[in-house]
Amino acid sequence: MARRFDAIGYGIYATEGTAKFLNEHGVHATLVNKLGENDDNDIPALVRTGKAQAIINTVGNKRTYDEDGAAIRSSAIEAGIPLFTALDTADAMVRVLESRSFYNRSYLNMILSLSLAGDFFSYTNVSSKN
């Protein structure tokens, strides 16, 4: 899914483990901090500063309470931006974005974070001209 977002012009922000995984698999990812490491450079900070207009955050297979994921989801709710918590919904969203990719994508910056080996990755539109 990360590759598909990248293909339509969305850059990826990721915490350390996910950034490493994505970069090793040919998808460039910009490093962001895990929650609690630097409050100015984590996913909720990107939401607070208006750089995100949507978040995808999955809870993973374990379905256990995850404090970081809860904080990320709360930041979306508090900011009033769309929050997607299931991969099938995220897939539907990327299909719509792919079908509209011939339009100017600069109107939309989004953050999408998915749990991957305890890390989160996010996307933001790299063609944005704010």
BABA-14674 format. One line per field, with one value per residue: x, y, z of N, C-alpha, C, O, CB in turn. Coordinates in Angstrom, 1 decimal. Glycine has a CB too. Layout:
N
n_xx: (X ...)
n_yy: (Y ...)
n_zz: (Z ...)
ca_xx: (X ...)
ca_yy: (Y ...)
ca_zz: (Z ...)
c_xx: (X ...)
c_yy: (Y ...)
c_zz: (Z ...)
o_xx: (X ...)
o_yy: (Y ...)
o_zz: (Z ...)
cb_xx: (X ...)
cb_yy: (Y ...)
cb_zz: (Z ...)
//
This chain:
130
n_xx: (0.8 2.0 3.7 1.9 0.7 2.9 3.4 1.4 2.1 2.5 4.5 6.3 6.2 7.9 8.4 11.4 11.9 10.0 10.6 13.1 12.5 10.8 12.5 14.5 13.1 12.7 11.0 11.0 11.2 10.6 12.0 10.3 9.7 9.0 6.2 6.6 9.3 10.1 8.1 7.7 8.1 6.5 3.8 1.2 2.0 2.3 -0.3 -1.4 -0.2 -1.5 -0.7 -1.7 -4.5 -5.9 -5.9 -4.6 -4.8 -4.0 -4.9 -3.5 -2.8 -3.0 -4.9 -4.7 -4.6 -3.1 -1.0 0.4 -0.9 -3.5 -3.1 -2.4 -4.8 -6.6 -5.6 -6.4 -9.2 -9.6 -8.7 -10.6 -10.3 -10.5 -10.4 -9.1 -9.3 -9.0 -7.6 -9.0 -10.6 -8.7 -7.5 -9.7 -9.8 -7.2 -7.6 -9.6 -8.1 -6.1 -7.6 -8.2 -5.8 -5.0 -5.8 -4.8 -3.0 -2.3 -4.1 -4.5 -3.1 -2.0 -1.9 -1.2 -1.2 0.1 0.3 3.2 5.3 5.4 5.8 5.0 3.8 3.5 1.9 2.4 1.3 3.6 3.6 2.4 1.7 1.7)
n_yy: (-1.2 1.2 1.7 2.2 4.7 6.3 6.2 7.8 10.3 10.8 11.5 9.7 9.4 8.0 6.1 4.9 1.9 1.2 3.0 2.1 -0.5 0.2 1.8 -0.1 -1.6 -0.2 2.1 5.4 6.9 9.4 10.1 10.2 10.9 8.5 8.6 10.6 10.8 13.2 15.8 17.6 16.5 14.2 12.0 13.0 15.7 16.5 16.4 18.4 20.7 21.1 19.7 17.3 15.7 13.5 10.3 7.0 4.4 1.3 -1.3 -3.6 -7.2 -8.3 -6.9 -5.6 -3.1 -0.2 2.3 4.3 4.1 4.8 7.5 8.6 8.1 9.6 12.2 12.6 12.5 14.7 16.8 16.7 15.4 12.9 9.5 6.4 3.0 0.4 -1.8 -2.5 -0.3 1.7 0.8 1.1 3.9 4.6 3.6 5.3 7.7 7.0 6.9 9.5 10.6 12.1 14.7 17.8 17.2 18.8 19.9 18.3 17.2 14.4 12.2 9.0 6.3 3.2 0.3 -1.4 -3.8 -2.7 -0.1 3.0 4.3 7.1 9.2 12.0 14.4 15.1 16.9 19.2 22.7 24.9)
n_zz: (0.0 0.7 -1.4 -3.4 -2.5 -2.7 -5.4 -6.5 -5.6 -2.9 -0.2 2.4 5.9 8.6 11.6 13.1 12.8 10.8 8.8 8.1 7.1 4.9 3.3 2.8 1.1 -1.2 -1.0 -0.3 2.9 5.2 8.3 11.4 14.9 17.5 19.6 22.5 22.2 20.9 20.9 19.0 16.6 15.9 14.9 16.0 16.3 13.6 12.9 14.6 13.6 11.2 9.0 8.3 6.9 7.0 8.6 8.7 10.8 11.9 14.2 14.3 14.5 17.1 18.5 21.0 23.6 22.6 23.4 21.9 19.4 20.2 21.0 18.5 17.1 18.7 18.2 15.6 15.9 17.7 16.1 14.2 11.7 9.1 10.1 9.5 10.3 9.3 7.0 4.6 4.2 3.9 1.6 -0.2 -0.1 -1.2 -3.8 -4.8 -4.7 -6.5 -8.8 -9.2 -9.6 -11.8 -11.3 -9.8 -7.0 -4.9 -3.1 -1.0 2.0 3.7 6.5 7.1 9.1 9.9 11.8 12.0 12.8 15.4 14.9 13.3 10.2 8.0 5.6 3.5 1.2 -1.2 -3.2 -2.4 -2.3 -0.2)
ca_xx: (0.0 2.9 4.2 0.8 0.6 4.1 3.2 0.5 2.7 2.5 5.7 6.0 6.9 7.8 9.2 12.7 11.8 9.2 11.4 14.2 11.8 10.3 13.7 15.1 12.2 12.6 10.0 11.6 10.5 11.2 12.0 9.7 10.0 8.0 5.5 7.4 10.7 10.2 6.7 7.6 8.4 5.8 2.5 0.2 2.5 2.0 -1.8 -1.6 0.3 -2.3 0.0 -2.4 -6.0 -6.5 -5.0 -5.0 -4.0 -4.6 -4.6 -2.7 -3.5 -3.2 -6.1 -4.5 -4.6 -1.8 -1.1 0.8 -2.0 -4.6 -2.8 -2.5 -6.2 -7.2 -5.2 -7.2 -10.5 -9.6 -8.5 -11.7 -9.9 -10.9 -9.6 -9.4 -8.7 -9.0 -6.9 -9.9 -11.1 -7.5 -7.4 -10.7 -9.4 -6.1 -8.2 -10.2 -7.0 -5.5 -8.5 -8.2 -4.5 -4.7 -6.1 -3.8 -3.1 -1.8 -5.2 -4.6 -2.0 -2.6 -1.1 -1.8 -0.2 -0.2 1.1 4.1 6.3 5.4 6.1 3.9 4.3 2.5 2.1 1.9 1.4 4.8 3.4 1.7 2.3 1.0)
ca_yy: (0.0 2.4 1.9 2.8 6.1 6.9 6.3 8.9 11.6 11.0 11.1 8.8 9.7 6.7 5.9 4.2 0.6 1.2 3.8 1.2 -1.5 0.8 2.2 -1.4 -2.2 0.8 3.1 6.4 7.3 10.4 9.7 11.0 10.3 7.8 9.4 10.7 11.1 14.6 16.1 18.5 15.7 12.9 12.1 14.0 17.1 16.8 16.7 19.7 21.8 21.1 19.0 16.1 15.9 12.1 9.3 5.6 3.8 0.0 -1.8 -4.9 -8.5 -8.6 -6.2 -5.2 -1.7 0.4 3.7 5.2 4.1 5.5 8.9 9.0 8.1 10.7 13.4 12.8 12.9 16.0 17.7 16.6 14.9 11.5 8.4 5.0 2.0 -0.9 -1.8 -2.5 1.1 2.4 0.3 1.8 5.3 4.7 3.4 6.6 8.7 6.6 7.2 10.9 11.1 13.1 16.0 18.4 16.6 19.7 20.3 17.3 16.6 13.5 11.3 7.6 5.6 1.8 -0.4 -2.4 -4.3 -1.8 1.3 3.7 5.1 8.0 9.7 13.3 14.8 15.8 18.0 20.3 24.0 25.7)
ca_zz: (0.0 0.8 -2.8 -4.2 -2.2 -3.3 -6.9 -6.8 -5.2 -1.5 0.5 3.6 7.1 9.3 12.7 12.8 12.3 9.6 7.8 7.7 6.3 3.7 2.6 2.3 0.0 -2.3 -0.8 0.5 4.0 6.1 9.7 12.5 16.2 18.2 20.6 23.7 22.0 20.5 20.7 17.8 15.4 15.9 14.1 16.5 16.0 12.2 12.9 15.2 12.7 10.0 7.8 8.0 6.7 7.2 9.3 8.7 11.9 12.2 15.5 14.2 14.7 18.5 19.0 22.3 23.7 22.2 23.8 20.8 18.5 20.8 20.9 17.1 16.7 19.4 17.6 14.4 16.3 18.2 15.0 13.3 10.4 8.9 10.7 9.0 11.2 8.7 5.7 3.5 4.0 3.4 0.2 -0.9 -0.2 -2.2 -5.1 -5.2 -5.0 -7.7 -9.9 -9.3 -9.6 -12.9 -10.8 -9.0 -5.7 -3.9 -2.2 0.1 2.7 4.6 7.2 7.2 9.9 10.0 12.7 11.3 13.8 16.5 14.4 12.5 9.1 7.6 4.3 3.2 -0.2 -1.5 -4.3 -1.8 -2.4 0.8)
c_xx: (0.9 3.4 3.1 0.6 1.8 4.0 2.3 0.9 2.7 3.8 5.3 6.8 6.8 8.7 10.4 12.5 11.1 9.9 12.5 13.6 11.5 11.5 14.4 14.4 11.9 11.6 10.7 10.7 11.3 11.0 11.2 9.9 8.8 7.4 6.4 8.8 11.0 8.8 6.6 7.8 7.8 4.5 1.5 0.7 2.2 0.5 -2.0 -1.2 -0.5 -1.7 -0.7 -3.9 -6.7 -5.4 -5.5 -4.1 -4.7 -4.1 -3.8 -3.5 -3.8 -4.4 -5.9 -4.4 -3.2 -1.8 -0.7 -0.3 -3.2 -4.3 -2.9 -4.0 -6.9 -6.8 -6.0 -8.6 -10.6 -9.4 -9.7 -11.3 -10.3 -9.9 -10.0 -8.6 -8.7 -8.4 -7.8 -10.4 -9.9 -7.3 -8.5 -10.3 -8.2 -6.6 -8.9 -9.1 -6.3 -6.3 -8.6 -6.8 -4.1 -5.0 -4.9 -4.0 -2.7 -2.9 -5.2 -3.3 -2.6 -1.5 -1.8 -0.8 -0.7 0.8 1.9 5.3 6.5 5.7 4.9 4.6 3.2 2.9 1.7 2.2 2.7 4.7 2.6 2.4 1.5 1.5)
c_yy: (1.3 2.7 2.6 4.3 6.8 7.1 7.4 10.2 11.8 10.6 10.4 9.3 8.4 6.8 5.0 2.9 0.5 1.9 2.8 0.1 -1.0 1.1 1.0 -2.0 -1.2 1.9 4.2 6.8 8.3 10.1 10.7 10.2 9.5 8.8 9.4 11.0 12.6 15.0 17.1 17.7 14.3 13.1 13.1 15.5 17.5 17.1 18.1 20.9 21.9 20.5 17.7 16.4 14.5 11.2 7.9 5.0 2.4 -0.4 -3.1 -6.1 -8.8 -8.0 -5.9 -3.7 -1.2 1.9 4.7 5.3 4.9 7.0 9.4 9.1 9.3 12.0 13.7 13.2 14.3 17.1 17.7 16.2 13.4 10.5 7.1 4.0 0.6 -0.8 -1.9 -1.1 1.9 2.0 1.0 3.3 5.5 4.5 4.6 7.6 8.3 7.0 8.7 11.5 12.0 14.5 16.5 17.9 17.6 20.2 19.4 16.9 15.6 12.7 10.0 6.8 4.2 1.1 -1.5 -2.7 -3.2 -0.4 1.8 4.3 6.0 8.6 11.2 13.6 15.6 16.9 19.2 21.6 24.9 27.1)
c_zz: (0.0 -0.6 -3.6 -3.8 -2.8 -4.8 -7.3 -6.2 -3.7 -0.9 1.8 4.7 8.0 10.5 12.3 12.1 10.9 8.5 7.2 6.7 5.0 2.8 2.0 1.2 -1.1 -2.2 0.2 1.7 4.8 7.5 10.6 13.8 16.6 19.2 21.9 23.5 21.7 20.1 19.5 16.5 15.5 15.1 14.7 16.2 14.5 12.1 13.4 14.4 11.4 8.8 7.5 7.9 6.8 7.9 9.0 9.8 12.2 13.6 15.5 14.5 16.1 19.1 20.5 22.4 23.4 22.5 22.7 19.8 18.9 20.7 19.5 16.7 17.4 18.7 16.3 14.9 16.8 17.1 14.0 11.9 10.3 9.5 10.1 9.8 10.6 7.3 4.5 3.2 3.4 1.9 -0.7 -1.1 -1.2 -3.6 -5.6 -5.5 -6.3 -8.9 -10.2 -9.5 -10.8 -12.4 -10.0 -7.6 -4.6 -2.9 -0.9 0.7 3.6 5.3 7.4 8.0 10.1 10.9 11.9 12.3 14.9 16.1 13.7 11.3 8.6 6.2 4.3 1.8 -0.4 -2.6 -3.7 -1.9 -1.5 0.8)
o_xx: (0.5 3.4 3.4 0.4 1.6 4.4 2.4 0.1 2.9 4.2 4.2 8.0 5.7 9.7 10.3 13.1 11.5 9.9 12.7 14.2 11.8 11.5 14.9 14.9 10.9 11.2 10.9 9.5 12.5 9.9 11.5 10.2 7.6 8.0 6.9 9.5 12.0 8.4 5.5 7.6 8.4 4.2 1.0 -0.1 1.8 0.1 -2.8 -1.9 -0.1 -2.2 -0.4 -4.5 -7.9 -4.3 -6.7 -2.9 -5.8 -3.1 -3.4 -4.7 -4.7 -5.0 -6.9 -4.2 -2.2 -2.6 -1.3 -0.7 -3.8 -5.3 -3.3 -4.4 -7.8 -7.6 -6.4 -9.2 -11.5 -10.0 -9.8 -12.0 -10.4 -8.7 -11.2 -7.4 -8.3 -8.5 -7.5 -10.6 -10.1 -7.0 -8.2 -10.5 -8.3 -6.1 -8.7 -9.2 -5.9 -5.8 -8.9 -6.7 -3.1 -4.6 -4.0 -5.0 -2.7 -2.5 -5.9 -2.4 -3.6 -0.4 -3.0 0.4 -1.9 2.0 1.4 6.1 7.6 5.8 3.9 5.7 2.0 4.0 0.8 3.1 2.8 5.6 2.3 3.7 0.7 1.0)
o_yy: (2.2 3.9 3.4 5.1 7.9 8.2 7.9 11.2 13.0 9.4 10.4 9.5 7.8 7.5 4.3 2.6 -0.2 1.4 2.8 -0.1 -1.6 0.8 1.0 -2.8 -1.3 2.5 3.8 7.1 8.1 9.7 11.9 9.0 9.8 9.8 8.4 11.4 13.2 14.8 17.3 18.3 13.3 14.2 13.9 16.4 18.6 17.9 18.9 21.9 22.7 20.7 17.1 17.2 14.5 11.4 7.7 5.1 2.4 0.0 -3.6 -6.0 -9.5 -8.5 -5.8 -3.0 -1.7 2.6 5.7 6.4 5.6 7.8 10.5 10.1 10.0 12.9 14.8 14.1 15.0 18.2 18.6 16.5 12.7 10.8 6.8 4.2 -0.4 0.2 -1.3 -0.8 2.7 2.9 1.5 3.9 6.4 5.1 5.0 8.3 9.2 7.4 9.1 12.7 12.7 15.4 15.8 18.2 17.2 20.7 19.7 16.4 15.9 12.5 10.0 6.7 4.0 1.4 -2.3 -1.8 -2.9 0.5 1.1 4.9 5.7 8.5 11.6 13.2 16.7 17.7 20.1 21.7 25.7 27.9)
o_zz: (-0.7 -1.0 -4.5 -4.7 -3.3 -5.3 -8.5 -6.1 -3.3 -1.1 2.2 4.6 8.0 10.5 11.3 11.0 10.0 7.3 6.0 5.7 3.9 1.6 0.9 0.4 -1.8 -3.2 1.4 1.4 5.0 7.9 10.5 13.8 16.3 19.6 22.3 24.4 22.1 19.0 19.0 15.4 15.2 14.7 13.9 16.0 14.3 11.2 12.8 14.4 10.6 7.7 6.5 8.6 6.6 7.6 9.2 9.8 12.7 14.1 16.5 14.8 16.4 20.1 21.2 21.4 24.0 21.8 22.5 19.3 18.2 20.5 19.3 16.1 16.8 18.7 16.0 14.3 16.5 17.3 13.1 10.9 11.3 9.4 10.2 10.0 11.3 6.6 3.5 2.0 2.6 1.1 -1.8 -2.2 -2.1 -4.5 -6.8 -6.5 -7.0 -10.0 -11.3 -9.4 -10.7 -13.1 -9.6 -6.9 -3.4 -1.8 0.0 0.0 4.3 4.8 7.8 7.6 10.4 10.9 11.1 12.4 15.3 17.0 13.4 11.4 8.8 5.8 5.0 1.2 0.1 -2.7 -4.5 -1.7 -2.0 1.6)
cb_xx: (-0.9 4.1 4.6 -0.5 0.6 5.4 2.7 -0.9 2.0 1.3 6.5 6.3 6.3 8.3 8.5 13.5 11.1 7.8 12.0 14.9 10.6 9.5 14.7 15.3 10.9 12.3 8.7 12.0 10.1 10.6 13.4 8.1 10.3 8.5 4.1 7.2 11.2 11.3 6.2 8.6 9.9 5.5 1.9 0.0 4.0 2.4 -2.5 -0.9 1.7 -2.6 1.4 -2.2 -6.3 -7.0 -4.8 -4.7 -4.0 -4.1 -5.8 -1.5 -2.6 -2.0 -7.3 -3.2 -5.0 -1.5 -0.2 2.1 -2.4 -4.8 -1.4 -1.8 -6.9 -6.7 -3.7 -7.3 -11.0 -8.4 -7.2 -12.4 -8.4 -11.1 -9.7 -9.0 -9.4 -10.5 -5.9 -11.0 -11.5 -6.3 -7.6 -12.1 -8.9 -5.0 -9.2 -11.1 -6.0 -5.2 -9.9 -8.9 -3.6 -5.4 -7.3 -3.8 -2.3 -1.2 -6.5 -5.4 -1.2 -3.5 -0.7 -2.1 0.1 -0.2 0.3 4.6 7.6 6.4 7.4 3.1 4.8 2.4 1.3 2.7 0.2 5.9 2.6 1.4 2.3 1.0)
cb_yy: (0.0 2.1 0.6 2.1 6.2 6.0 5.0 8.6 12.6 10.3 12.4 7.4 10.9 5.6 5.4 4.1 -0.3 1.8 5.0 0.5 -2.0 2.0 3.0 -2.3 -2.8 0.0 2.6 7.6 6.1 11.9 9.5 11.2 11.4 6.5 8.9 9.5 10.3 14.9 16.7 19.6 15.6 12.4 10.7 13.8 17.2 15.6 15.6 19.7 21.6 22.6 18.8 15.1 16.5 11.5 9.6 4.9 4.7 -1.0 -2.0 -4.8 -9.6 -8.2 -7.1 -5.8 -1.3 0.1 3.9 4.7 2.7 5.1 9.1 8.0 6.8 10.7 13.4 11.4 11.9 16.2 17.4 17.9 15.0 11.2 8.5 4.9 2.0 -1.4 -3.0 -3.5 1.7 2.0 -1.2 1.7 5.8 3.8 2.2 7.1 8.7 5.1 6.7 11.6 9.9 12.7 16.0 20.0 15.4 21.0 20.2 16.1 17.7 12.5 11.9 7.0 6.2 1.1 -1.1 -1.8 -4.4 -2.3 1.3 4.7 4.2 9.2 8.9 14.3 15.5 14.9 17.4 20.0 24.5 25.1)
cb_zz: (1.2 1.7 -3.4 -3.9 -0.6 -3.0 -7.4 -6.5 -5.8 -0.8 0.9 3.2 7.9 8.4 14.0 14.0 13.3 9.8 8.4 8.9 7.0 3.9 3.4 3.4 0.6 -3.5 -0.2 -0.3 4.9 5.7 10.2 12.2 17.2 18.9 20.9 24.5 20.8 19.4 21.9 17.9 15.1 17.3 14.0 18.0 16.2 11.3 13.7 16.6 12.5 9.7 8.1 9.1 5.4 5.9 10.8 7.3 13.2 11.1 16.3 15.1 14.1 19.2 18.8 22.9 25.2 20.7 25.0 20.2 18.1 22.3 21.5 16.2 17.1 20.8 17.2 13.6 17.4 19.2 14.3 13.2 10.2 7.4 12.2 7.5 12.5 8.6 5.7 3.7 5.4 4.2 0.1 -0.2 1.1 -1.8 -5.1 -4.0 -3.8 -7.7 -9.7 -8.1 -9.7 -14.1 -9.9 -9.1 -5.6 -4.6 -2.9 -0.4 3.5 3.9 8.6 5.8 11.2 8.6 13.8 9.9 13.0 17.5 13.5 13.4 7.9 8.6 3.2 4.2 -0.7 -1.9 -5.4 -0.3 -3.9 2.2)
//
